[in-house]
Amino acid sequence: MTAPEPTCSRCGRARAAETDPLAALAWVSTKENGEQRWLCPDCARNHVRDIEGKLPDEYW
């Protein structure tokens, strides 16, 4: 059994729709409350401050 193809949790775009292999590699995976979520490159770029805000203080 294979895992379902990731879709962006913000805009719903499917990673399978990517025609450029580099764009498919640019997807961001996050884990929130034990659930894996995906962000497409555009949403990740638009919401980078939200992502950085979740990093622990030790990171900085």
LINURQUI-V963047 format. One record per backbone hydrogen bond with DSSP energy under -0.5 kcal/mol. NH is the residue of the N-H (numbers start at 1). CO is the residue of the C=O. If there is no record, write none. Layout:
<<NH | CO> <NH | CO>>
//
This chain:
<<8 | 13> <9 | 38> <12 | 8> <15 | 6> <17 | 14> <18 | 15> <21 | 19> <24 | 20> <25 | 21> <26 | 22> <26 | 23> <27 | 24> <28 | 39> <30 | 37> <32 | 35> <35 | 32> <37 | 30> <38 | 7> <39 | 28> <44 | 40> <45 | 41> <46 | 42> <47 | 43> <48 | 45> <51 | 47> <52 | 48> <53 | 49> <54 | 50> <54 | 51> <55 | 52> <59 | 56> <60 | 56> <60 | 57>>
//
